Amino acid sequence: MTLTALETGLHKIESSRERKNTLNILYDQCKSGTVPAARVLHIITNNIEHETAVDVLQDTLRFIVPCILNNYLHEEVWESKKSQMFDLVMRILHSGRFEEYPSAIETLVTSAVSFAVTQSEVVLVSKWFQAGKIFDSEGATIRGASINV
């Protein structure tokens, strides 16, 4: 599969193990300089919202995305990419797709907190801690998600 095909088709690979392996290969290629970090992140952002496997979601959000954001992107795009990841994680949380998987919800909430970089995102996250619950910018509570204070 080509990089262009992966941009819109990674999530179409049936085997979660193959998706996970592909993401790890892309990360390795990013580290070696074979594939630009922005391209790998683009592939991830185009596909992660469709992910159904908890382990793939967790590995991607806990390890691959933070490493790319913090080590391989140019400083001038860092904030916008983190903000983009915050919005993406919030959409996944809002979808309710992982609400029956506490470990996935924990990963999503932790990722949202770590990706919050703009003033509005930081204020929203601080309100979560004050309220003891997770909600979107419109005030709608995210089902299955909570925050321990």
DSSP file (Angstrom, degrees, kcal/mol; ACC not computed):
  #  RESIDUE AA STRUCTURE BP1 BP2  ACC     N-H-->O    O-->H-N    N-H-->O    O-->H-N    TCO  KAPPA ALPHA  PHI   PSI    X-CA   Y-CA   Z-CA
    1    1 A M              0   0    0      0, 0.0     2,-0.1     0, 0.0     0, 0.0   0.000 360.0 360.0 360.0 135.5    0.0    0.0    0.0
    2    2 A T     >  -     0   0    0      1,-0.1     4,-2.1     4,-0.0     5,-0.1  -0.349 360.0-110.2 -82.1 165.2    1.4    3.4   -0.9
    3    3 A L  H  > S+     0   0    0      1,-0.2     4,-1.5     2,-0.2    -1,-0.1   0.881 120.6  54.4 -61.3 -38.2    1.5    6.4    1.4
    4    4 A T  H  > S+     0   0    0      1,-0.2     4,-0.6     2,-0.2    -1,-0.2   0.910 108.8  47.7 -63.0 -41.6   -1.2    8.1   -0.6
    5    5 A A  H >> S+     0   0    0      1,-0.2     4,-1.5     2,-0.2     3,-0.7   0.869 108.8  54.9 -66.9 -35.9   -3.4    5.1   -0.2
    6    6 A L  H 3X S+     0   0    0     -4,-2.1     4,-1.5     1,-0.2     5,-0.2   0.804  92.5  72.8 -67.3 -28.1   -2.7    5.0    3.5
    7    7 A E  H 3< S+     0   0    0     -4,-1.5    -1,-0.2     1,-0.2    -2,-0.2   0.849 121.1  10.5 -57.1 -35.0   -3.8    8.7    3.9
    8    8 A T  H << S+     0   0    0     -3,-0.7    -1,-0.2    -4,-0.6    -2,-0.2   0.433 133.3  48.7-121.0  -2.4   -7.4    7.7    3.4
    9    9 A G  H >< S+     0   0    0     -4,-1.5     3,-1.4    -5,-0.1     4,-0.4   0.432  71.1  97.8-124.1   2.0   -7.3    3.9    3.6
   10   10 A L  G >< S+     0   0    0     -4,-1.5     3,-1.6     1,-0.3    -3,-0.1   0.919  87.4  53.6 -57.5 -42.9   -5.3    2.8    6.7
   11   11 A H  G 3  S+     0   0    0      1,-0.3    -1,-0.3    -5,-0.2    -2,-0.1   0.642  97.6  67.5 -68.0 -12.5   -8.5    2.4    8.7
   12   12 A K  G <  S+     0   0    0     -3,-1.4     2,-0.4     7,-0.0    -1,-0.3   0.591  70.7 106.9 -84.3 -10.8   -9.9    0.1    5.9
   13   13 A I    <   -     0   0    0     -3,-1.6     6,-0.1    -4,-0.4    -3,-0.0  -0.576  66.8-147.4 -67.4 123.4   -7.2   -2.6    6.7
   14   14 A E  S    S+     0   0    0     -2,-0.4     2,-0.5     4,-0.1    -1,-0.2   0.872  74.2  75.4 -66.7 -39.9   -9.3   -5.3    8.4
   15   15 A S     >  -     0   0    0      1,-0.2     4,-2.0     2,-0.0     5,-0.2  -0.612  64.3-156.4 -80.8 122.6   -6.7   -6.6   10.8
   16   16 A S  H  > S+     0   0    0     -2,-0.5     4,-2.6     1,-0.2     5,-0.2   0.855  96.7  57.1 -64.7 -33.0   -6.1   -4.3   13.8
   17   17 A R  H  > S+     0   0    0      1,-0.2     4,-2.7     2,-0.2    -1,-0.2   0.899 106.6  48.3 -63.8 -40.0   -2.6   -6.0   14.2
   18   18 A E  H  > S+     0   0    0      2,-0.2     4,-2.5     1,-0.2    -2,-0.2   0.883 111.2  50.1 -67.8 -37.9   -1.8   -5.0   10.6
   19   19 A R  H  X S+     0   0    0     -4,-2.0     4,-2.4     2,-0.2    -2,-0.2   0.930 112.7  47.4 -63.2 -44.0   -3.0   -1.4   11.2
   20   20 A K  H  X S+     0   0    0     -4,-2.6     4,-2.3     2,-0.2    -2,-0.2   0.922 112.5  48.7 -63.1 -45.4   -0.9   -1.3   14.4
   21   21 A N  H  X S+     0   0    0     -4,-2.7     4,-2.5     1,-0.2    -1,-0.2   0.904 110.5  51.7 -61.2 -41.8    2.2   -2.7   12.6
   22   22 A T  H  X S+     0   0    0     -4,-2.5     4,-2.6     1,-0.2    -2,-0.2   0.918 109.8  48.9 -62.5 -43.8    1.7   -0.2    9.7
   23   23 A L  H  X S+     0   0    0     -4,-2.4     4,-2.2     1,-0.2    -1,-0.2   0.896 111.6  49.5 -62.9 -40.2    1.6    2.7   12.2
   24   24 A N  H  X S+     0   0    0     -4,-2.3     4,-2.4     2,-0.2    -2,-0.2   0.886 110.7  49.9 -66.9 -38.0    4.7    1.5   13.9
   25   25 A I  H  X S+     0   0    0     -4,-2.5     4,-2.6     2,-0.2    -2,-0.2   0.924 110.1  50.9 -64.1 -44.3    6.5    1.2   10.6
   26   26 A L  H  X S+     0   0    0     -4,-2.6     4,-2.0     1,-0.2    -2,-0.2   0.905 110.2  49.6 -60.1 -41.0    5.5    4.7    9.7
   27   27 A Y  H  X S+     0   0    0     -4,-2.2     4,-2.6     2,-0.2    -1,-0.2   0.924 110.2  50.2 -63.7 -43.9    6.8    5.9   13.0
   28   28 A D  H  X S+     0   0    0     -4,-2.4     4,-2.0     1,-0.2    -2,-0.2   0.899 110.6  50.0 -60.2 -40.3   10.1    4.1   12.4
   29   29 A Q  H  X>S+     0   0    0     -4,-2.6     5,-1.9     2,-0.2     6,-1.4   0.840 109.3  52.1 -67.8 -32.3   10.3    5.7    8.9
   30   30 A C  H ><5S+     0   0    0     -4,-2.0     3,-0.8    -5,-0.2    -2,-0.2   0.931 109.2  49.6 -65.5 -46.3    9.7    9.1   10.5
   31   31 A K  H 3<5S+     0   0    0     -4,-2.6    -2,-0.2     1,-0.3    -1,-0.2   0.868 112.4  47.3 -61.0 -37.4   12.5    8.5   13.0
   32   32 A S  H 3<5S-     0   0    0     -4,-2.0    -1,-0.3    -5,-0.2    -2,-0.2   0.565 114.3-116.8 -83.4  -7.5   14.9    7.5   10.3
   33   33 A G  T <<5S+     0   0    0     -3,-0.8    -3,-0.2    -4,-0.6    -2,-0.1   0.563  83.2 118.2  85.2   8.3   13.9   10.5    8.1
   34   34 A T  S   <S+     0   0    0     -5,-1.9    -4,-0.2     1,-0.2    -5,-0.1   0.876  79.8  30.0 -74.1 -38.7   12.5    8.4    5.3
   35   35 A V  S    S-     0   0    0     -6,-1.4    -2,-0.3    -9,-0.2    -1,-0.2  -0.986  95.3-110.5-123.3 130.4    9.0    9.8    5.6
   36   36 A P    >>  -     0   0    0      0, 0.0     4,-1.9     0, 0.0     3,-0.5  -0.278  20.9-127.1 -60.5 142.4    8.3   13.3    6.8
   37   37 A A  H 3> S+     0   0    0     35,-0.3     4,-2.8     1,-0.2     5,-0.2   0.876 109.6  57.1 -56.8 -40.7    6.7   13.6   10.3
   38   38 A A  H 3> S+     0   0    0      1,-0.2     4,-2.0    34,-0.2    -1,-0.2   0.860 106.0  50.5 -62.0 -34.7    4.0   15.8    8.9
   39   39 A R  H <> S+     0   0    0     -3,-0.5     4,-2.2     2,-0.2    -1,-0.2   0.916 110.8  47.6 -69.7 -43.3    3.0   13.1    6.4
   40   40 A V  H  X S+     0   0    0     -4,-1.9     4,-2.3     1,-0.2    -2,-0.2   0.930 113.2  48.6 -63.1 -44.6    2.8   10.4    9.1
   41   41 A L  H  X S+     0   0    0     -4,-2.8     4,-3.0     1,-0.2    -1,-0.2   0.880 109.1  53.7 -63.2 -37.2    0.8   12.7   11.3
   42   42 A H  H  X S+     0   0    0     -4,-2.0     4,-1.9    -5,-0.2    -1,-0.2   0.911 108.2  49.5 -62.7 -43.1   -1.5   13.5    8.4
   43   43 A I  H  X S+     0   0    0     -4,-2.2     4,-0.9     2,-0.2    -2,-0.2   0.918 113.3  47.4 -61.2 -43.6   -2.1    9.7    7.8
   44   44 A I  H >X S+     0   0    0     -4,-2.3     4,-3.1     1,-0.2     3,-1.0   0.944 111.5  48.7 -64.2 -48.4   -2.9    9.3   11.5
   45   45 A T  H 3< S+     0   0    0     -4,-3.0     4,-0.4     1,-0.3    -1,-0.2   0.815 110.5  52.0 -66.1 -28.5   -5.3   12.3   11.7
   46   46 A N  H 3< S+     0   0    0     -4,-1.9    -1,-0.3    -5,-0.2    -2,-0.2   0.704 123.8  26.3 -76.0 -18.5   -7.1   11.1    8.6
   47   47 A N  H X< S+     0   0    0     -3,-1.0     3,-1.8    -4,-0.9     4,-0.4   0.709  97.5  78.6-118.7 -26.6   -7.6    7.6   10.0
   48   48 A I  G >< S+     0   0    0     -4,-3.1     3,-1.2     1,-0.3    -3,-0.1   0.792  87.3  63.8 -63.9 -28.3   -7.7    7.5   13.8
   49   49 A E  G 3  S+     0   0    0     -4,-0.4    -1,-0.3    -5,-0.3    -2,-0.1   0.740 105.0  48.1 -66.6 -20.3  -11.2    8.8   14.0
   50   50 A H  G <  S+     0   0    0     -3,-1.8    -1,-0.3    -4,-0.0    -2,-0.2   0.474  84.6 124.0 -95.0  -4.3  -12.3    5.6   12.3
   51   51 A E    <   +     0   0    0     -3,-1.2   -40,-0.0    -4,-0.4    -3,-0.0  -0.296  32.1 176.4 -64.4 139.6  -10.3    3.3   14.5
   52   52 A T        +     0   0    0    -41,-0.1     2,-0.5    46,-0.0    -1,-0.1   0.558  52.5  90.1-116.0 -17.2  -12.2    0.6   16.3
   53   53 A A     >  -     0   0    0      1,-0.2     4,-2.2   -37,-0.0     5,-0.2  -0.733  62.6-151.1 -90.6 126.4   -9.4   -1.3   18.1
   54   54 A V  H  > S+     0   0    0     -2,-0.5     4,-2.9     1,-0.2     5,-0.2   0.906  95.5  52.4 -60.8 -44.3   -8.6   -0.1   21.6
   55   55 A D  H  > S+     0   0    0      1,-0.2     4,-2.5     2,-0.2     5,-0.2   0.869 110.2  47.8 -65.0 -36.1   -5.0   -1.2   21.4
   56   56 A V  H  > S+     0   0    0      2,-0.2     4,-2.2     1,-0.2    -1,-0.2   0.928 113.3  48.4 -68.4 -44.7   -4.3    0.6   18.2
   57   57 A L  H  X S+     0   0    0     -4,-2.2     4,-2.6     2,-0.2     5,-0.3   0.938 114.2  46.6 -58.4 -48.2   -6.0    3.8   19.5
   58   58 A Q  H  X S+     0   0    0     -4,-2.9     4,-2.8     1,-0.2     5,-0.4   0.931 112.9  46.8 -64.6 -47.5   -4.0    3.6   22.7
   59   59 A D  H  X>S+     0   0    0     -4,-2.5     5,-1.7    -5,-0.2     4,-1.7   0.898 115.1  47.9 -61.5 -39.3   -0.6    3.0   21.1
   60   60 A T  I  <>S+     0   0    0     -4,-2.2     5,-2.9    -5,-0.2    -2,-0.2   0.933 119.5  36.3 -68.0 -45.9   -1.2    5.7   18.6
   61   61 A L  I  <5S+     0   0    0     -4,-2.6    -2,-0.2    -5,-0.2    -1,-0.2   0.801 121.5  44.3 -81.1 -28.9   -2.3    8.4   21.1
   62   62 A R  I  <5S+     0   0    0     -4,-2.8    -3,-0.2    -5,-0.3    -2,-0.2   0.818 133.7   3.0 -83.6 -31.3    0.0    7.4   24.0
   63   63 A F  I  X5S+     0   0    0     -4,-1.7     4,-2.2    -5,-0.4     5,-0.2   0.772 123.6  46.0-121.9 -59.9    3.2    6.9   22.0
   64   64 A I  I  ><S+     0   0    0     -5,-1.7     4,-2.4     1,-0.2     5,-0.2   0.944 114.6  42.8 -63.4 -53.5    3.3    7.6   18.3
   65   65 A V  H  ><S+     0   0    0     -5,-2.9     4,-2.9     1,-0.2     5,-0.2   0.937 115.4  47.9 -63.1 -48.2    1.5   11.0   18.1
   66   66 A P  H  > S+     0   0    0      0, 0.0     4,-2.6     0, 0.0    -1,-0.2   0.905 112.7  50.0 -60.2 -38.5    3.2   12.6   21.2
   67   67 A C  H  X S+     0   0    0     -4,-2.2     4,-1.8     2,-0.2     5,-0.5   0.922 113.2  45.4 -64.9 -42.8    6.6   11.5   20.0
   68   68 A I  H  X>S+     0   0    0     -4,-2.4     4,-2.0    -5,-0.2     5,-0.8   0.944 115.3  47.4 -64.5 -46.9    6.0   12.9   16.5
   69   69 A L  H  <5S+     0   0    0     -4,-2.9     4,-0.3     1,-0.2    -2,-0.2   0.907 120.3  36.8 -60.9 -42.8    4.6   16.2   17.9
   70   70 A N  H  <5S+     0   0    0     -4,-2.6    -1,-0.2    -5,-0.2    -2,-0.2   0.679 130.5  23.9 -88.2 -17.5    7.4   16.7   20.4
   71   71 A N  H  <5S+     0   0    0     -4,-1.8    -3,-0.2    -5,-0.2    -2,-0.2   0.666 124.1  33.1-121.2 -22.1   10.4   15.5   18.5
   72   72 A Y  T  <5S+     0   0    0     -4,-2.0   -35,-0.3    -5,-0.5     2,-0.3   0.494  90.9  87.0-124.6  -3.5    9.8   15.6   14.7
   73   73 A L  S   <S-     0   0    0     -5,-0.8     2,-0.1    -4,-0.3     5,-0.1  -0.726  79.4-104.5 -99.7 150.8    7.6   18.6   13.8
   74   74 A H    >>  -     0   0    0     -2,-0.3     3,-1.6     1,-0.1     4,-0.9  -0.423  30.6-118.7 -68.4 146.5    8.8   22.1   13.1
   75   75 A E  H >> S+     0   0    0      1,-0.3     4,-0.6     2,-0.2     3,-0.5   0.816 108.7  63.0 -55.9 -36.0    8.1   24.6   15.9
   76   76 A E  H 34 S+     0   0    0      1,-0.2    -1,-0.3     2,-0.1     4,-0.2   0.688 111.5  36.0 -70.1 -17.2    5.9   26.8   13.8
   77   77 A V  H <> S+     0   0    0     -3,-1.6     4,-2.3     2,-0.1     5,-0.2   0.486  92.1  93.2-108.9  -5.7    3.3   24.0   13.3
   78   78 A W  H <X S+     0   0    0     -4,-0.9     4,-2.4    -3,-0.5     5,-0.2   0.917  86.9  45.2 -55.4 -51.1    3.5   22.4   16.7
   79   79 A E  H  X S+     0   0    0     -4,-0.6     4,-2.4     1,-0.2    -1,-0.2   0.914 113.7  48.3 -63.6 -43.9    0.7   24.4   18.3
   80   80 A S  H  > S+     0   0    0     -4,-0.2     4,-2.1     1,-0.2    -1,-0.2   0.873 112.8  48.7 -66.5 -35.6   -1.7   24.0   15.4
   81   81 A K  H  X S+     0   0    0     -4,-2.3     4,-2.1     2,-0.2    -1,-0.2   0.887 111.3  49.2 -72.0 -38.3   -1.1   20.2   15.2
   82   82 A K  H  X S+     0   0    0     -4,-2.4     4,-2.2    -5,-0.2    -2,-0.2   0.918 112.2  48.9 -64.5 -41.6   -1.6   19.7   18.9
   83   83 A S  H  X S+     0   0    0     -4,-2.4     4,-2.4     2,-0.2    -2,-0.2   0.892 109.2  52.9 -63.9 -40.1   -4.8   21.7   18.7
   84   84 A Q  H  X S+     0   0    0     -4,-2.1     4,-2.1     1,-0.2    -1,-0.2   0.901 109.5  49.0 -61.2 -41.0   -5.9   19.6   15.7
   85   85 A M  H  X S+     0   0    0     -4,-2.1     4,-2.7     2,-0.2    -2,-0.2   0.877 108.0  54.5 -67.7 -37.0   -5.2   16.5   17.8
   86   86 A F  H  X S+     0   0    0     -4,-2.2     4,-2.4    29,-0.3    -2,-0.2   0.951 110.3  46.1 -59.0 -49.0   -7.2   17.9   20.7
   87   87 A D  H  X S+     0   0    0     -4,-2.4     4,-2.0     1,-0.2    -2,-0.2   0.895 112.8  50.4 -61.0 -40.6  -10.2   18.5   18.4
   88   88 A L  H  X S+     0   0    0     -4,-2.1     4,-2.1     2,-0.2    -1,-0.2   0.918 110.5  48.4 -64.9 -45.1   -9.9   15.0   17.0
   89   89 A V  H  X S+     0   0    0     -4,-2.7     4,-2.8     1,-0.2    -1,-0.2   0.895 109.8  53.1 -62.9 -40.1   -9.7   13.4   20.4
   90   90 A M  H  X S+     0   0    0     -4,-2.4     4,-2.7    -5,-0.2    -1,-0.2   0.891 107.9  50.8 -63.4 -38.5  -12.8   15.3   21.5
   91   91 A R  H  X S+     0   0    0     -4,-2.0     4,-1.6     2,-0.2    -1,-0.2   0.901 111.1  48.3 -64.9 -39.4  -14.7   14.1   18.4
   92   92 A I  H  X>S+     0   0    0     -4,-2.1     4,-0.7     2,-0.2     5,-0.5   0.930 113.0  47.7 -65.8 -44.4  -13.7   10.5   19.3
   93   93 A L  H ><5S+     0   0    0     -4,-2.8     3,-1.0     1,-0.2    -2,-0.2   0.927 111.8  50.4 -59.4 -44.9  -14.8   11.0   22.9
   94   94 A H  H 3<5S+     0   0    0     -4,-2.7    -1,-0.2     1,-0.2    -2,-0.2   0.788  98.5  67.1 -65.7 -28.6  -18.1   12.6   21.8
   95   95 A S  H 3<5S-     0   0    0     -4,-1.6    -1,-0.2    -5,-0.2    -2,-0.2   0.780  93.3-142.6 -65.0 -25.7  -18.8    9.7   19.4
   96   96 A G  T X<5 +     0   0    0     -3,-1.0     3,-1.3    -4,-0.7     4,-0.3   0.515  59.6 131.2  77.0   3.3  -19.2    7.3   22.4
   97   97 A R  T 3 <S+     0   0    0     -5,-0.5     3,-0.2     1,-0.3    -4,-0.1   0.792  77.8  33.2 -61.6 -29.6  -17.6    4.5   20.4
   98   98 A F  T >  S+     0   0    0     -6,-0.4     3,-2.3     1,-0.1     7,-0.4   0.236  81.1 112.8-111.4  13.6  -15.2    3.6   23.3
   99   99 A E  T <  S+     0   0    0     -3,-1.3    -1,-0.1     1,-0.3    -2,-0.1   0.735  76.3  56.0 -63.7 -21.0  -17.4    4.4   26.3
  100  100 A E  T 3  S+     0   0    0     -4,-0.3    -1,-0.3    -3,-0.2    -2,-0.1   0.432  96.7  72.7 -87.8   1.8  -17.6    0.7   27.2
  101  101 A Y    X>  -     0   0    0     -3,-2.3     4,-2.2     1,-0.1     3,-0.7  -0.851  62.1-171.1-118.3  93.9  -13.8    0.5   27.4
  102  102 A P  H 3> S+     0   0    0      0, 0.0     4,-2.6     0, 0.0     5,-0.2   0.843  86.5  54.0 -54.7 -37.4  -12.5    2.4   30.5
  103  103 A S  H 3> S+     0   0    0      2,-0.2     4,-2.0     1,-0.2     5,-0.1   0.878 109.2  48.4 -67.9 -35.0   -8.9    2.1   29.4
  104  104 A A  H <> S+     0   0    0     -3,-0.7     4,-2.6     2,-0.2    -1,-0.2   0.906 111.4  49.9 -68.9 -41.4   -9.7    3.7   26.0
  105  105 A I  H  X S+     0   0    0     -4,-2.2     4,-2.9    -7,-0.4     5,-0.3   0.914 109.8  51.4 -62.8 -42.3  -11.6    6.5   27.7
  106  106 A E  H  X S+     0   0    0     -4,-2.6     4,-2.7    -5,-0.2     5,-0.2   0.920 111.0  48.3 -60.2 -43.4   -8.6    7.1   30.1
  107  107 A T  H  X S+     0   0    0     -4,-2.0     4,-2.5     2,-0.2    -2,-0.2   0.920 112.7  48.2 -62.1 -44.3   -6.3    7.3   27.1
  108  108 A L  H  X S+     0   0    0     -4,-2.6     4,-2.5     2,-0.2    -2,-0.2   0.918 114.3  45.0 -64.6 -44.3   -8.6    9.7   25.3
  109  109 A V  H  X S+     0   0    0     -4,-2.9     4,-2.4     2,-0.2    -2,-0.2   0.934 114.4  48.5 -66.4 -45.2   -9.0   12.0   28.3
  110  110 A T  H  X S+     0   0    0     -4,-2.7     4,-2.3    -5,-0.3    -2,-0.2   0.901 112.9  49.2 -60.4 -40.8   -5.3   11.9   29.1
  111  111 A S  H  X S+     0   0    0     -4,-2.5     4,-2.3    -5,-0.2    -2,-0.2   0.915 108.9  51.9 -65.1 -43.1   -4.6   12.7   25.4
  112  112 A A  H  X S+     0   0    0     -4,-2.5     4,-1.2     1,-0.2    -2,-0.2   0.925 110.6  48.8 -59.6 -44.0   -7.1   15.6   25.4
  113  113 A V  H  < S+     0   0    0     -4,-2.4     3,-0.4     1,-0.2    -1,-0.2   0.926 114.5  44.6 -61.6 -44.6   -5.4   17.1   28.5
  114  114 A S  H  < S+     0   0    0     -4,-2.3    -1,-0.2     1,-0.2    -2,-0.2   0.784 113.5  49.9 -74.4 -25.0   -1.9   16.7   27.0
  115  115 A F  H  < S+     0   0    0     -4,-2.3     2,-0.3    -5,-0.2   -29,-0.3   0.620  81.4 111.4 -86.0 -13.0   -3.0   18.1   23.6
  116  116 A A     <  +     0   0    0     -4,-1.2   -33,-0.1    -3,-0.4     3,-0.0  -0.463  29.6 139.8 -65.4 119.7   -4.7   21.2   25.0
  117  117 A V        +     0   0    0     -2,-0.3    -1,-0.2   -38,-0.1     2,-0.1   0.596  39.9  80.8-135.5 -30.4   -2.6   24.1   24.0
  118  118 A T  S  > S-     0   0    0    -39,-0.1     4,-2.6     1,-0.1     5,-0.2  -0.391  87.1-108.8 -78.9 163.3   -4.8   27.0   23.0
  119  119 A Q  H  > S+     0   0    0      1,-0.2     4,-2.4     2,-0.2     5,-0.2   0.915 119.0  48.8 -57.4 -45.7   -6.3   29.3   25.6
  120  120 A S  H  > S+     0   0    0      1,-0.2     4,-2.1     2,-0.2    -1,-0.2   0.875 111.9  48.8 -65.7 -36.9   -9.8   28.0   25.0
  121  121 A E  H  > S+     0   0    0      2,-0.2     4,-2.5     1,-0.2    -1,-0.2   0.921 112.0  48.2 -68.0 -43.4   -8.7   24.3   25.2
  122  122 A V  H  X S+     0   0    0     -4,-2.6     4,-2.4     2,-0.2    -2,-0.2   0.900 111.8  49.8 -64.1 -41.1   -6.8   24.9   28.4
  123  123 A V  H  X S+     0   0    0     -4,-2.4     4,-1.9    -5,-0.2    -1,-0.2   0.915 110.7  50.5 -62.9 -42.9   -9.8   26.7   30.0
  124  124 A L  H  X S+     0   0    0     -4,-2.1     4,-1.4     1,-0.2    -2,-0.2   0.932 111.1  47.9 -60.9 -46.4  -12.0   23.9   29.0
  125  125 A V  H  X S+     0   0    0     -4,-2.5     4,-1.5     1,-0.2     3,-0.3   0.899 109.4  52.8 -62.9 -41.1   -9.7   21.3   30.5
  126  126 A S  H  X S+     0   0    0     -4,-2.4     4,-1.8     1,-0.2    -1,-0.2   0.861 105.5  55.4 -63.9 -33.3   -9.4   23.3   33.7
  127  127 A K  H  X S+     0   0    0     -4,-1.9     4,-2.6     2,-0.2     6,-0.3   0.832 101.3  58.9 -66.7 -31.6  -13.3   23.4   33.9
  128  128 A W  H  X>S+     0   0    0     -4,-1.4     4,-2.5    -3,-0.3     5,-0.9   0.937 107.2  46.0 -60.1 -45.7  -13.2   19.6   33.7
  129  129 A F  H  <5S+     0   0    0     -4,-1.5    -2,-0.2     1,-0.2    -1,-0.2   0.869 113.4  49.2 -66.9 -35.9  -11.1   19.5   36.9
  130  130 A Q  H  <5S+     0   0    0     -4,-1.8    -1,-0.2     1,-0.2    -2,-0.2   0.896 120.3  36.1 -68.3 -39.7  -13.4   22.0   38.6
  131  131 A A  H  <5S-     0   0    0     -4,-2.6    -2,-0.2     2,-0.2    -1,-0.2   0.698 100.1-131.3 -87.6 -21.2  -16.6   20.1   37.7
  132  132 A G  T  <5S+     0   0    0     -4,-2.5    15,-0.9     1,-0.3     2,-0.3   0.694  77.0  82.9  75.6  18.3  -15.2   16.6   38.0
  133  133 A K  E   <S-A  146   0A   0     -5,-0.9     2,-0.4    -6,-0.3    -1,-0.3  -0.970  77.6-113.6-148.6 163.4  -16.6   15.6   34.7
  134  134 A I  E     +     0   0A   0     11,-0.7     8,-2.6    -2,-0.3     2,-0.3  -0.843  40.0 158.5-103.1 132.3  -15.7   15.8   31.0
  135  135 A F  E     -A  141   0A   0     -2,-0.4     6,-0.2     6,-0.3    -7,-0.1  -0.967  35.3-110.6-146.8 161.5  -17.8   18.0   28.6
  136  136 A D    >   -     0   0    0      4,-2.3     3,-1.8    -2,-0.3     6,-0.0  -0.200  46.2 -87.6 -85.9-177.9  -17.3   19.6   25.2
  137  137 A S  T 3  S+     0   0    0      1,-0.3    -1,-0.1     2,-0.1   -16,-0.0   0.685 128.6  56.2 -66.8 -17.3  -17.1   23.3   24.5
  138  138 A E  T 3  S-     0   0    0      2,-0.1    -1,-0.3     0, 0.0     3,-0.1   0.507 120.4-108.1 -89.4  -6.0  -20.9   23.5   24.2
  139  139 A G    <   +     0   0    0     -3,-1.8     2,-0.4     1,-0.3    -2,-0.1   0.431  69.6 145.5  94.2   0.3  -21.3   22.0   27.7
  140  140 A A        -     0   0    0      1,-0.1    -4,-2.3    -5,-0.0    -1,-0.3  -0.598  51.1-121.8 -75.0 126.2  -22.5   18.6   26.6
  141  141 A T  E     -A  135   0A   0     -2,-0.4     2,-0.7    -6,-0.2    -6,-0.3  -0.425  18.7-124.2 -69.0 138.2  -21.3   15.9   28.9
  142  142 A I  E >   -     0   0A   0     -8,-2.6     3,-1.5    -2,-0.1    -8,-0.3  -0.760  30.0-123.4 -85.1 118.2  -19.2   13.1   27.4
  143  143 A R  E 3  S+     0   0A   0     -2,-0.7   -47,-0.1     1,-0.2     3,-0.1  -0.336  89.4  11.4 -63.4 137.7  -20.8    9.8   28.2
  144  144 A G  E 3  S+     0   0A   0      1,-0.2     2,-0.4   -44,-0.0    -1,-0.2   0.398 103.8 109.1  80.2  -3.8  -18.6    7.3   30.0
  145  145 A A  E <   +     0   0A   0     -3,-1.5   -11,-0.7   -11,-0.2     2,-0.3  -0.869  35.9 159.1-111.1 139.8  -15.8    9.8   30.7
  146  146 A S  E     -A  133   0A   0     -2,-0.4     2,-0.4   -13,-0.2   -13,-0.2  -0.927  28.2-135.6-145.0 170.5  -14.9   11.3   34.1
  147  147 A I        -     0   0    0    -15,-0.9     2,-0.5    -2,-0.3    -2,-0.0  -0.998  15.9-135.6-134.4 132.3  -12.0   13.0   35.7
  148  148 A N              0   0    0     -2,-0.4   -16,-0.1     1,-0.1   -15,-0.1  -0.748 360.0 360.0 -89.6 127.1  -10.7   12.2   39.2
  149  149 A V              0   0    0     -2,-0.5    -1,-0.1   -17,-0.1   -20,-0.0   0.375 360.0 360.0-114.9 360.0   -9.9   15.3   41.2
